[in-house]
Amino acid sequence: MPRIAYFGPQGTFTEQAALRFGSELVPVDTIQLAIASVRKGETEFACVPIENSVEGAVPATLDALVRDEPVVAVAETVLDVRFSVLVRPGTTEIKTIASHPHALAQVREWIADSLPGVTSIATSSTAAAAAAVERGEFDAAVTAPVAVHHYKLDEYATDVLDVADARTRFLLLRRPGSLPEPTGADRTSVVVTTPNRVGVLSELLTELALRGINLTGLESRPTKGKLGEYRFYIDVEGHIAEPRIGDALAALHRHSREIRFLGSFPKADHEPVEARNDEFAAAATWVDAVRKGERG
Ligand SMILES: O=C(O)C(=O)C[C@]1(C(=O)O)C=C[C@@H](O)C=C1
């Protein structure tokens, strides 16, 4: 059974996501360590959060994906997110509440209404907050519902969420190797660093639009070099094996100072992607024939 390092400790949302991909799970304390474990070959896979419907992209994941040796996504999954608030048995007063910053941001209004005046404290993950509450460091933790089974804590509140239907998307990463087969319902992800000149981002997006490619995500992160220099994370519908996607990525390569492929993999929603692959194949056949002098 291949092993999957995941953003832990036990009881995180990421553990729930990783369980959908396999059962040999290795908890590590940070997103960086999960991805490093794949880079070093300690585990074949890593499972990390990438995007939340309320709070947006997970910066720690975006940054770790461009550092060091390449890793690629081979699968994704989406979890419904709702939180529990856990306390030590017998707790009567809550002065501090801890969790992952993304989790705190998703229950900010609930905290203001239900626990006015408490101090919110950021921890490395939701489960790390539960562990800290168990040790007596804080009074309450905002966690995944399953965390109550891993820590000696009681439920103070369940189904806590400011925005209904919150969802988080997770990636399964591995070292570059053979790609997942195209399914007709795929996503492709790349990160590019562009030269700093007028119109470059619009040129990138035009390359996609011209080929009828649907953009599903666009994020920017600083390169951490010069102030004002950014990397763009681009998610599109389609698989690099499809001519129009391969063509578009080649065009992005021409416009970029650096480009890193982050994977082509089946979308979690399995919604078929409207593609114009027949037109692209017919066009390529025609060019081929013209080159051979067989067609005019
Ligand atoms: O701390 C966890 O439990 C995580 O898996 C991380 C994470 C996130 O990064 O967004 C995952 C889902 C929730 O939105 C809150 C936290």
The ligand as an ORCA input file, in Angstrom:
! r2SCAN-3c Opt
* xyz 0 1
  O      -6.369     22.308      9.857
  C      -7.002     21.474      9.202
  O      -7.785     20.656      9.696
  C      -6.823     21.451      7.760
  O      -6.951     20.401      7.175
  C      -6.535     22.751      7.039
  C      -7.743     23.524      6.567
  C      -7.310     24.634      5.548
  O      -6.147     24.771      5.250
  O      -8.189     25.339      5.043
  C      -8.659     22.640      5.847
  C      -9.997     22.807      5.850
  C     -10.662     23.862      6.652
  O     -11.065     24.869      5.732
  C      -9.752     24.475      7.665
  C      -8.411     24.215      7.684
*
